[in-house]
Amino acid sequence: MFIRKLASSASKGDMYETELLEQFEDSDAAKEFFSCLDLQLNKVNQFFKTKEKEFLDRGDCLKKQMEILVELKSAFKKQRDKATNSSQESTEEASIDCTISYEEDSVKDRREQEQIQDNSSGELEKNEVLESPRAEEMGEMGKSMMMKREDSKLTTLSGRVFNCQGKNLRINIPLTTPSRTFSAISYLVWGDLASQSSKKCNPEGSKLHINKTKLHHAEKMIKGAFIELYKGLGYLKTYRNLNMLAFIKILKKFDKVTGKQVLPIYLKVVESSYFNSSDKVMNLADEVEDLFIKHFAEEDRRKARKYLKPHQHTESHSVTFFIGLFTGCFIALFVGYVIMAHITGMYRRQPDTVYMETVYPVLSMFTLMFLHFFLYGCDIFLWRKARINYSFIFELGPTKELKYRDVFLICTTSMTAVVGVMFIHLSLHTKGHSYSQVQVIPGLLLLSFLLLFVCPFNIFYRSSRFRFLCVIRNIVLSPLYKVVMLDFFMADQLCSQVPMLRNLEYVACYYLTGSYKNQDYGYCMRAKHFRDLAYAVSFLPYYWRAMQCARRWFDEGQTSHLVNLGKYVSAMLAAGAKVAYEKERSVGWLCLVVVISSAATIYQLYWDFVKDWGLLQMNSKNPWLRNELMLRQKFIYYFSMVHVMSP
């Protein structure tokens, strides 16, 4: 066997081709095997070289920004010391005056160059990401890197060049938060107006004041950028190790099947190939670590590693023990509740309609929420079993990631508390206690969960709770926030929790209006404004999701997001037609409801099956599915489609 290097270029890297000099039992199969292996090796080298160059460019950019920040901090310190020595009393904070020079032509040229570079490498990245011996890991990493590259390209509204201490600083305004969005828009408007007047009145430009707050904010952003760069370099090193291991395993299996010894020969080529021999990533990682220790960790290596290499959450057997304990408590309390309700005849007596109408919305709300959360834990379990890196896809840090055991523990503990409250409430209700006092118990349960959810102390998974609150904030304020994977995944989950949201609205009305004191459980259903609010709550999840699609279309410019937006608009139209029919029950409104609801259902099913799941492919080797399936059991996909279509 002879392996030769065909070519070497800056864009494609080294290209290898294997020639078989000895005969194999099945020479055609051996040729096909080594042809595929050469193809994978070339693609791995090509992908690694492309991503390495991106990280090196990003590292150079960050180092330059770090130098500018150090100079600004030094100038700010000198300015403050000078003001202190001269004993000039001032209520304003010390600042540095920098000259703004509007180099709009250079900014425009730079944008055109970036666009040309991105267009030239776009096809290369698409072809590289999903085709390697470790397609899953490389696919996830490649997609994330492409998304982050697009983020850096699309989240910049304006570029301005500032001159401070003889340095040119380019200011990029990211569109990630509402405040930054509005600030960026106002900055553009006023900046363009000011530029015209400054060119006429002041050839030196206007002044930019950089104070301590701005420096601290810039330092925080650069610190986060260094952490992300170090994390990306770690992913690239992991990618190299996994591919090296994949080549070793596939060659060992080939030797075992054919009885030949090709592993040592081919492995020498793999070891000397670019992706395994290049040390630029290692050197850059060491350099980033040294810079981080120097500027952000006060020369403390241990402190720096807490940010750069946070400890993974270790799983404890005590979590499994408490899951079993609370599961047993939940079953015992639920059985006791059912027996007590049967003995007291709570479900058979007509006067106890009040109990069903007031208590069950609270308890069913918790049941739906924690059942959904329990199924999310099952998803995590299946993702881990199928080796899907969900934490990487959702961009969850080690401190914000919930393992499936943690999810099950939260569900069993919470449902034990809910069923315990149901048991106590029914017991007090049957003993004839004051109705207003008994009805306070479900409200106290809801209030306790809300207080625990926003508890600022570092207990009960605080980082995960706060991360969830941030996601809810991003969803509610759509489209002001840039949409990431976790945000629209959570918004999709809320679309299936409309009954829970309506129960929450009813419970809030029931307790805030004081209806629990006089047993007037029908007030929230009779009052027009509360009834309209209930319909508005039904619209909200679809509205949020539609706004997310609009924001993604605005950021990425892909028409598929507009088509996806139409799915949620059709759902809102169907809900609106149903509301109008309930107010005015006529044949015309009924026909309109049937037509719009049918069209919306077909629209949503088509998008879910064909676009989201990639199923119903006519020419697929798996009938009515797709070519590549993550799960081996095909009946799961068929069952899922039937389950989605069932009411």
TORBAKOL-182660 format. One line per 2 residues: number of its first residue (from 1); their letters; for each residue x, y, z of C-alpha. Coordinates in Angstrom, 1 decimal. Layout:
! residues N
NUM = a = X/Y/Z  ...
END
This chain:
! residues 647
1 = mf = 0.0/0.0/0.0  1.3/3.4/-1.0
3 = ir = -0.1/6.7/0.2  0.9/9.9/-1.6
5 = kl = 0.2/13.6/-1.1  -1.5/15.0/-4.2
7 = as = -1.5/18.7/-3.5  -1.2/21.3/-0.8
9 = sa = -3.0/24.6/-0.8  -3.8/27.3/1.6
11 = sk = -7.5/26.9/1.2  -7.9/23.1/0.9
13 = gd = -4.9/21.9/2.8  -3.1/18.6/2.2
15 = my = -4.8/16.1/-0.2  -4.0/12.4/0.1
17 = et = -4.7/9.4/-2.1  -4.0/5.7/-1.4
19 = el = -2.8/3.2/-4.0  -3.0/-0.5/-3.3
21 = le = 0.2/-2.3/-4.2  -0.8/-5.7/-2.8
23 = qf = -3.8/-7.8/-3.6  -6.8/-8.2/-1.3
25 = ed = -9.4/-10.9/-1.4  -11.9/-8.3/-2.4
27 = sd = -9.9/-5.6/-4.1  -12.9/-3.6/-5.2
29 = aa = -14.2/-3.3/-1.6  -10.7/-2.4/-0.4
31 = ke = -10.3/0.3/-3.0  -13.7/1.7/-2.1
33 = ff = -12.8/1.6/1.6  -9.5/3.5/1.2
35 = sc = -11.1/5.9/-1.2  -13.7/6.8/1.4
37 = ld = -11.0/6.9/4.1  -8.8/9.3/2.0
39 = lq = -11.9/11.4/1.4  -12.6/11.7/5.1
41 = ln = -9.0/12.4/6.0  -8.9/15.2/3.4
43 = kv = -12.1/16.7/4.7  -10.9/16.5/8.3
45 = nq = -7.7/18.4/7.3  -9.6/20.9/5.3
47 = ff = -12.2/21.5/8.1  -9.5/21.8/10.8
49 = kt = -7.4/24.2/8.8  -10.4/26.4/8.1
51 = ke = -11.5/26.6/11.7  -8.0/27.0/13.0
53 = ke = -7.6/30.1/10.8  -10.9/31.5/12.1
55 = fl = -9.7/31.0/15.7  -6.3/32.6/15.0
57 = dr = -7.9/35.6/13.4  -10.3/35.9/16.3
59 = gd = -7.4/35.6/18.7  -5.4/38.3/16.9
61 = cl = -8.5/40.6/17.0  -9.0/40.0/20.7
63 = kk = -5.3/40.7/21.5  -5.5/44.0/19.7
65 = qm = -8.7/44.9/21.6  -7.0/43.9/24.8
67 = ei = -4.0/46.2/24.1  -6.4/49.1/23.4
69 = lv = -8.3/48.4/26.6  -5.0/48.4/28.6
71 = el = -4.0/51.7/27.1  -7.4/53.2/27.8
73 = ks = -7.3/52.0/31.4  -3.8/53.4/31.8
75 = af = -4.8/56.8/30.3  -7.9/56.9/32.5
77 = kk = -5.8/56.2/35.6  -3.4/59.0/34.7
79 = qr = -6.3/61.3/34.1  -7.7/60.5/37.5
81 = dk = -4.3/60.8/39.3  -3.8/64.1/37.6
83 = at = -7.2/65.4/38.8  -6.4/64.2/42.3
85 = ns = -3.0/65.8/42.5  -4.4/69.2/41.2
87 = sq = -7.2/69.0/43.9  -9.9/69.8/41.4
89 = es = -13.2/69.0/43.1  -15.9/67.9/40.7
91 = te = -19.1/65.9/41.1  -18.7/64.4/37.7
93 = ea = -16.8/61.2/37.1  -13.4/61.4/35.5
95 = si = -13.4/60.7/31.8  -11.1/60.6/28.7
97 = dc = -11.8/62.8/25.7  -11.4/60.9/22.5
99 = ti = -11.8/62.3/19.0  -14.3/60.6/16.7
101 = sy = -13.4/60.4/13.0  -16.1/59.2/10.7
103 = ee = -14.3/57.0/8.2  -17.5/55.8/6.5
105 = ds = -15.8/54.8/3.3  -13.3/52.6/5.0
107 = vk = -16.0/51.0/7.0  -18.0/50.3/3.9
109 = dr = -15.0/48.8/2.1  -14.3/46.6/5.1
111 = re = -17.9/45.4/5.1  -17.6/44.5/1.4
113 = qe = -14.4/42.6/2.0  -16.0/40.7/4.9
115 = qi = -19.0/39.9/2.7  -16.7/38.6/-0.1
117 = qd = -14.7/36.5/2.3  -17.9/35.0/3.9
119 = ns = -19.4/34.2/0.5  -16.2/32.5/-0.7
121 = sg = -16.0/30.3/2.4  -19.7/29.6/2.9
123 = el = -19.9/26.7/0.5  -16.7/25.2/2.0
125 = ek = -18.1/25.2/5.5  -21.4/23.6/4.4
127 = ne = -19.6/20.7/2.7  -17.2/20.1/5.6
129 = vl = -19.3/20.1/8.6  -21.3/16.9/8.3
131 = es = -18.9/14.6/6.6  -16.1/13.1/8.8
133 = pr = -15.5/9.9/10.7  -17.1/11.7/13.7
135 = ae = -20.0/13.4/12.0  -22.1/14.0/15.0
137 = em = -19.4/15.8/17.0  -18.1/17.7/14.0
139 = ge = -21.6/18.6/12.8  -22.5/20.1/16.1
141 = mg = -19.3/22.0/16.4  -19.3/23.2/12.8
143 = ks = -22.9/24.5/13.1  -22.2/26.3/16.3
145 = mm = -19.1/28.0/14.8  -21.0/29.0/11.7
147 = mk = -23.8/30.4/13.8  -21.3/32.3/16.0
149 = re = -19.6/33.6/12.9  -22.9/34.7/11.5
151 = ds = -23.7/36.3/14.9  -20.6/38.4/14.7
153 = kl = -21.5/39.4/11.2  -25.2/40.1/11.7
155 = tt = -25.3/41.6/15.1  -23.4/44.7/14.1
157 = ls = -25.7/47.7/13.2  -23.0/50.3/12.8
159 = gr = -19.2/50.8/12.7  -17.4/54.0/13.6
161 = vf = -13.7/54.6/13.9  -12.5/56.5/17.0
163 = nc = -9.1/58.0/17.5  -7.9/57.9/21.1
165 = qg = -4.3/58.3/22.2  -3.2/57.9/18.6
167 = kn = -5.1/54.6/18.2  -8.0/53.9/15.8
169 = lr = -10.9/52.1/17.6  -13.8/50.6/15.7
171 = in = -17.0/50.6/17.7  -19.5/47.8/16.9
173 = ip = -23.0/48.0/18.4  -24.5/44.5/18.9
175 = lt = -28.3/43.9/18.6  -28.8/41.5/21.5
177 = tp = -30.9/43.4/24.0  -33.7/45.9/23.8
179 = sr = -31.6/48.7/25.4  -28.8/48.0/22.9
181 = tf = -31.2/47.9/20.0  -32.7/51.3/20.8
183 = sa = -29.3/52.7/21.7  -27.9/51.5/18.4
185 = is = -30.8/53.0/16.4  -30.6/56.3/18.1
187 = yl = -26.8/56.2/17.8  -27.2/55.8/14.0
189 = vw = -29.7/58.7/13.6  -27.9/61.2/15.8
191 = gd = -24.5/60.0/14.6  -25.3/60.7/11.0
193 = la = -26.7/64.1/11.9  -23.7/64.9/14.0
195 = sq = -21.3/63.8/11.4  -22.6/66.2/8.8
197 = ss = -22.4/69.2/11.2  -19.0/68.1/12.6
199 = kk = -17.4/67.9/9.2  -18.5/71.5/8.5
201 = cn = -17.9/73.1/11.9  -15.1/71.0/13.4
203 = pe = -12.6/69.2/11.1  -11.2/67.4/14.1
205 = gs = -14.5/65.7/14.8  -16.5/65.5/18.1
207 = kl = -15.5/64.2/21.5  -16.3/60.8/23.0
209 = hi = -16.1/60.6/26.8  -14.9/57.2/28.1
211 = nk = -15.6/56.9/31.8  -15.1/54.2/34.4
213 = tk = -18.4/52.5/33.7  -17.7/52.2/30.0
215 = lh = -14.3/50.8/30.7  -15.7/48.2/33.1
217 = ha = -18.4/47.2/30.5  -15.8/46.9/27.8
219 = ek = -13.5/44.8/30.1  -16.5/42.5/30.9
221 = mi = -17.2/41.9/27.2  -13.6/41.2/26.3
223 = kg = -13.4/38.8/29.3  -16.4/36.9/28.0
225 = af = -14.9/36.9/24.5  -11.7/35.3/25.8
227 = ie = -13.7/32.7/27.7  -15.6/31.8/24.5
229 = ly = -12.4/31.7/22.5  -10.8/29.3/25.0
231 = kg = -13.9/27.1/24.9  -13.9/27.0/21.1
233 = lg = -10.2/26.0/21.1  -11.0/23.2/23.5
235 = yl = -13.8/22.0/21.2  -11.3/22.0/18.3
237 = kt = -8.8/20.0/20.3  -11.5/17.5/21.2
239 = yr = -12.5/17.3/17.6  -8.9/16.4/16.7
241 = nl = -8.6/13.7/19.4  -12.0/12.2/18.4
243 = nm = -11.1/12.0/14.7  -7.7/10.5/15.6
245 = la = -9.4/7.8/17.7  -11.9/7.2/14.9
247 = fi = -9.2/6.5/12.3  -7.4/4.1/14.7
249 = ki = -10.7/2.2/15.4  -11.7/1.9/11.7
251 = lk = -8.2/0.7/10.7  -8.1/-1.8/13.5
253 = kf = -11.4/-3.2/12.3  -10.1/-3.3/8.7
255 = dk = -7.0/-5.3/9.9  -9.2/-7.7/11.8
257 = vt = -11.5/-8.4/8.8  -8.8/-8.7/6.1
259 = gk = -6.0/-10.1/8.2  -3.6/-7.4/6.8
261 = qv = -1.5/-5.0/8.8  -2.3/-1.6/7.3
263 = lp = -2.8/0.2/10.6  0.9/1.2/11.1
265 = iy = 1.3/2.3/7.5  -1.8/4.5/7.3
267 = lk = -1.5/5.7/10.9  1.9/7.3/10.1
269 = vv = 0.2/9.4/7.4  -2.7/10.4/9.8
271 = es = -0.3/11.3/12.5  1.7/13.5/10.2
273 = sy = -1.4/15.1/8.6  -2.2/18.7/9.3
275 = fn = -5.0/18.3/11.8  -2.9/16.2/14.1
277 = ss = 0.5/17.8/13.6  -0.4/21.5/13.8
279 = dk = 0.3/23.0/17.2  -1.2/26.5/16.5
281 = vm = -4.3/25.7/18.5  -2.4/24.6/21.5
283 = nl = -0.1/27.6/21.4  -3.1/30.0/21.0
285 = ad = -4.8/28.3/24.0  -1.8/28.7/26.1
287 = ev = -1.5/32.3/25.1  -5.1/33.0/25.8
289 = ed = -4.7/31.4/29.2  -1.7/33.5/30.0
291 = lf = -3.5/36.7/28.9  -6.5/35.8/31.0
293 = ik = -4.4/35.2/34.1  -2.6/38.5/33.6
295 = hf = -5.5/40.8/33.0  -8.6/39.1/34.5
297 = ae = -7.3/36.8/37.3  -4.7/39.0/39.1
299 = ed = -1.9/36.5/38.2  -3.9/33.7/40.0
301 = rr = -3.9/30.6/37.7  -6.4/28.8/39.9
303 = ka = -8.8/31.7/39.7  -8.5/31.8/36.0
305 = rk = -9.2/28.1/35.6  -12.5/28.6/37.4
307 = yl = -13.6/30.7/34.4  -11.8/28.9/31.6
309 = kp = -12.3/25.3/32.8  -15.2/25.3/35.2
311 = hq = -15.7/22.0/37.1  -18.3/19.7/35.7
313 = ht = -21.3/19.0/37.9  -20.7/15.6/39.6
315 = es = -23.6/13.2/39.9  -24.4/12.0/43.4
317 = hs = -26.1/8.8/44.6  -28.0/10.9/47.1
319 = vt = -30.0/12.4/44.2  -31.1/8.9/43.1
321 = ff = -32.0/8.1/46.7  -34.2/11.1/47.1
323 = ig = -35.9/10.5/43.7  -37.0/7.1/45.0
325 = lf = -38.0/8.5/48.4  -40.2/11.3/47.0
327 = tg = -41.6/9.0/44.3  -42.8/6.6/47.1
329 = cf = -44.2/9.6/49.1  -46.0/10.8/46.0
331 = ia = -47.6/7.5/45.3  -48.6/7.0/48.9
333 = lf = -50.2/10.5/49.2  -52.0/10.1/45.8
335 = vg = -53.5/6.8/46.8  -54.5/8.2/50.2
337 = yv = -56.1/11.2/48.4  -58.1/9.0/46.0
339 = im = -59.3/6.8/48.9  -60.4/9.8/50.9
341 = ah = -62.2/11.4/48.0  -64.0/8.1/47.3
343 = it = -65.0/7.6/51.0  -66.3/11.2/51.4
345 = gm = -68.1/11.0/48.0  -66.5/14.2/46.9
347 = yr = -67.0/13.4/43.2  -70.6/12.2/43.5
349 = rq = -72.2/15.1/45.4  -73.6/17.9/43.3
351 = pd = -73.0/20.7/45.8  -69.3/20.2/45.6
353 = tv = -69.0/21.6/42.2  -67.3/24.6/43.8
355 = ym = -64.5/22.3/44.9  -63.9/21.0/41.4
357 = et = -64.1/24.5/39.8  -61.8/26.2/42.3
359 = vy = -59.2/23.7/43.5  -58.6/21.7/40.3
361 = pv = -57.4/24.6/38.1  -54.6/25.2/40.6
363 = ls = -53.6/21.6/41.0  -54.0/20.7/37.3
365 = mf = -51.8/23.7/36.4  -49.0/22.3/38.5
367 = tl = -49.6/18.8/37.2  -49.4/19.9/33.5
369 = mf = -46.2/21.9/34.2  -44.4/19.2/36.1
371 = lh = -45.5/16.5/33.7  -44.0/18.5/30.9
373 = ff = -40.9/19.0/32.9  -40.7/15.2/33.6
375 = ly = -41.0/14.5/29.9  -38.1/17.0/29.3
377 = gc = -36.1/14.9/31.8  -37.0/11.8/29.7
379 = di = -35.7/13.7/26.6  -32.4/14.4/28.3
381 = fl = -32.1/10.7/29.2  -32.7/9.7/25.6
383 = wr = -30.4/12.4/24.2  -27.6/11.2/26.4
385 = ka = -28.3/7.6/25.5  -28.2/8.5/21.8
387 = ri = -25.0/10.6/22.4  -26.6/13.9/21.4
389 = ny = -24.7/16.8/22.9  -27.8/18.7/24.0
391 = sf = -25.9/21.0/26.3  -23.7/22.2/23.4
393 = if = -26.7/22.7/21.2  -28.5/24.7/23.8
395 = el = -25.3/26.5/24.8  -25.7/25.5/28.5
397 = gp = -22.8/26.0/30.7  -21.7/23.4/33.3
399 = tk = -23.4/25.3/36.1  -26.6/26.0/34.2
401 = el = -27.1/22.4/32.9  -29.7/20.1/34.6
403 = ky = -29.0/16.4/34.4  -32.0/14.1/34.0
405 = rd = -31.6/13.0/37.6  -31.9/16.6/38.7
407 = vf = -35.0/17.1/36.6  -36.6/13.9/38.0
409 = li = -35.8/15.1/41.6  -37.4/18.4/41.0
411 = ct = -40.5/16.8/39.5  -41.0/14.2/42.3
413 = ts = -40.3/16.7/45.1  -42.7/19.2/43.6
415 = mt = -45.5/16.7/42.9  -45.1/15.3/46.4
417 = av = -45.8/18.8/47.8  -48.7/19.3/45.4
419 = vg = -50.4/16.0/46.3  -49.7/16.7/50.0
421 = vm = -51.5/20.0/49.7  -54.4/18.3/47.9
423 = fi = -54.6/15.7/50.7  -54.6/18.4/53.5
425 = hl = -57.0/20.6/51.6  -59.5/17.8/51.1
427 = sl = -59.2/16.7/54.7  -59.9/20.2/56.0
429 = ht = -62.7/20.7/53.5  -64.5/17.5/54.7
431 = kg = -64.1/18.4/58.3  -66.1/21.6/57.8
433 = hs = -63.5/24.3/58.3  -64.1/27.9/57.1
435 = ys = -64.3/27.9/53.3  -62.3/31.1/52.9
437 = qv = -59.5/29.8/55.1  -59.3/26.4/53.3
439 = qv = -59.3/28.0/49.9  -56.2/30.0/50.8
441 = ip = -54.1/26.8/50.9  -53.8/26.3/47.1
443 = gl = -53.0/30.0/46.7  -50.2/29.7/49.3
445 = ll = -48.8/26.7/47.4  -48.7/28.8/44.2
447 = ls = -47.1/31.8/46.1  -44.5/29.4/47.6
449 = fl = -43.5/28.1/44.2  -43.2/31.6/42.8
451 = ll = -41.1/32.8/45.7  -38.9/29.8/45.4
453 = fv = -38.5/30.3/41.7  -37.2/33.8/42.1
455 = cp = -35.2/33.2/45.3  -31.9/35.1/45.0
457 = fn = -30.0/32.8/47.3  -27.8/30.0/46.0
459 = if = -30.1/27.2/46.7  -32.4/25.0/44.6
461 = yr = -30.4/25.2/41.3  -30.2/29.0/41.3
463 = ss = -28.1/29.2/38.1  -30.6/27.1/36.2
465 = rf = -33.6/29.1/37.6  -32.1/32.4/36.6
467 = rf = -31.2/31.0/33.2  -34.8/30.0/32.7
469 = lc = -36.0/33.4/33.8  -33.6/35.0/31.2
471 = vi = -35.1/32.7/28.5  -38.6/33.7/29.5
473 = rn = -37.6/37.3/29.4  -36.2/36.9/25.9
475 = iv = -39.4/35.2/24.7  -41.8/37.8/26.2
477 = ls = -39.8/40.7/24.8  -39.6/39.2/21.3
479 = pl = -38.4/40.4/18.8  -36.2/42.8/20.7
481 = yk = -33.8/40.0/21.7  -31.7/38.0/19.2
483 = vv = -33.1/34.5/18.9  -30.9/31.5/19.9
485 = ml = -31.7/27.8/19.9  -32.8/27.6/23.6
487 = df = -35.2/30.6/23.2  -37.2/29.2/20.3
489 = fm = -37.2/25.7/21.7  -38.7/27.0/24.9
491 = ad = -41.2/29.1/22.9  -42.3/26.0/21.1
493 = ql = -42.9/24.3/24.4  -45.1/27.2/25.6
495 = cs = -47.3/26.8/22.5  -48.3/23.3/23.8
497 = qv = -48.9/24.7/27.3  -51.8/27.0/26.5
499 = pm = -54.2/25.1/28.9  -51.7/25.6/31.7
501 = lr = -51.4/29.3/30.9  -55.2/29.7/30.9
503 = nl = -55.4/27.9/34.2  -52.8/30.3/35.5
505 = ey = -54.8/33.3/34.3  -57.9/31.9/36.0
507 = va = -56.1/31.3/39.3  -54.6/34.8/39.3
509 = cy = -58.1/36.3/38.7  -59.7/34.0/41.4
511 = yl = -57.3/35.1/44.1  -56.6/38.7/43.1
513 = tg = -60.3/39.6/42.9  -61.0/37.9/46.2
515 = sy = -63.5/35.5/44.7  -62.2/32.7/47.0
517 = kn = -63.8/34.5/50.0  -67.4/34.3/48.8
519 = qd = -67.2/31.1/46.7  -68.0/33.0/43.5
521 = yg = -65.9/30.8/41.3  -67.8/31.9/38.2
523 = yc = -66.9/35.6/38.4  -63.8/35.2/36.3
525 = mr = -65.8/33.4/33.6  -68.6/36.0/33.5
527 = ak = -66.5/39.2/33.6  -66.0/40.4/30.0
529 = hf = -62.5/41.8/30.5  -61.2/38.7/32.3
531 = rd = -62.8/36.5/29.6  -61.1/38.6/26.9
533 = la = -57.8/38.3/28.8  -58.1/34.5/28.8
535 = ya = -58.4/34.6/25.0  -55.4/36.9/24.8
537 = vs = -53.4/34.5/26.9  -54.2/31.8/24.3
539 = fl = -52.7/34.0/21.6  -49.5/34.9/23.4
541 = py = -47.4/31.8/22.8  -48.1/31.9/19.1
543 = yw = -47.5/35.6/19.0  -44.1/35.2/20.7
545 = ra = -43.1/32.5/18.3  -44.2/34.5/15.3
547 = mq = -42.1/37.5/16.5  -39.1/35.2/16.9
549 = ca = -39.5/34.1/13.3  -39.7/37.7/12.3
551 = rr = -36.5/38.5/14.2  -34.6/35.6/12.7
553 = wf = -35.8/36.7/9.2  -34.5/40.2/9.9
555 = de = -31.1/38.9/11.1  -30.5/36.1/8.6
557 = gq = -32.6/37.2/5.6  -33.9/33.6/4.9
559 = ts = -37.5/33.4/3.6  -38.0/30.1/5.3
561 = hl = -38.4/32.1/8.6  -41.3/34.0/7.0
563 = vn = -42.9/30.8/5.9  -42.5/29.5/9.5
565 = lg = -44.1/32.7/10.7  -47.1/32.0/8.6
567 = ky = -47.7/28.8/10.6  -48.1/30.7/13.8
569 = vs = -50.2/33.4/12.2  -52.5/30.8/10.9
571 = am = -52.8/29.4/14.5  -53.7/32.9/15.7
573 = la = -56.3/33.3/13.0  -57.9/30.0/13.9
575 = ag = -58.0/30.9/17.6  -59.5/34.3/16.7
577 = ak = -62.2/32.8/14.5  -63.1/30.4/17.4
579 = va = -63.4/33.4/19.8  -65.7/35.2/17.4
581 = ye = -67.8/32.1/16.9  -68.2/31.7/20.7
583 = ke = -69.5/35.2/20.9  -71.8/35.0/17.9
585 = rs = -72.8/31.4/17.2  -73.9/31.5/13.5
587 = vg = -73.5/29.2/10.5  -71.2/31.6/8.8
589 = wl = -68.8/31.8/11.7  -68.9/28.1/12.1
591 = cl = -67.9/27.5/8.4  -65.2/30.1/8.8
593 = vv = -63.8/28.3/11.9  -63.8/25.0/10.1
595 = vi = -62.0/26.3/7.0  -59.4/28.3/8.9
597 = ss = -58.8/25.6/11.5  -58.4/22.9/8.8
599 = aa = -56.0/25.0/6.8  -54.0/25.9/9.9
601 = ti = -53.8/22.2/11.0  -52.6/21.1/7.5
603 = yq = -50.1/23.9/7.5  -48.7/23.0/10.9
605 = ly = -48.6/19.3/10.3  -46.7/19.8/7.0
607 = wd = -44.2/22.1/8.6  -43.7/19.8/11.6
609 = fv = -43.3/16.6/9.6  -41.4/17.8/6.5
611 = kd = -39.5/20.9/7.6  -38.8/20.3/11.3
613 = wg = -38.5/16.5/11.4  -37.4/16.1/7.8
615 = ll = -39.8/13.2/7.3  -42.2/12.1/4.5
617 = qm = -39.3/12.0/2.0  -40.6/10.2/-1.1
619 = ns = -37.3/8.9/-2.3  -35.9/7.9/1.1
621 = kn = -34.5/4.4/1.7  -36.6/4.4/4.9
623 = pw = -40.3/4.5/3.6  -41.9/7.9/4.4
625 = lr = -39.1/8.9/6.7  -35.6/10.2/5.9
627 = ne = -32.3/8.6/4.9  -30.5/9.3/8.2
629 = lm = -32.3/8.3/11.4  -31.0/8.8/14.9
631 = lr = -33.1/6.0/16.4  -32.9/2.5/15.0
633 = qk = -36.5/1.6/15.7  -38.5/3.1/12.8
635 = fi = -41.9/2.5/14.5  -41.0/5.4/16.9
637 = yy = -41.2/7.9/14.0  -44.4/6.5/12.7
639 = fs = -45.9/6.5/16.2  -44.8/10.1/16.7
641 = mv = -46.5/11.2/13.5  -49.8/9.4/14.4
643 = hv = -49.6/10.8/17.9  -49.2/14.4/16.7
645 = ms = -52.2/14.0/14.3  -54.4/12.5/17.1
647 = p = -56.5/15.0/19.1
END
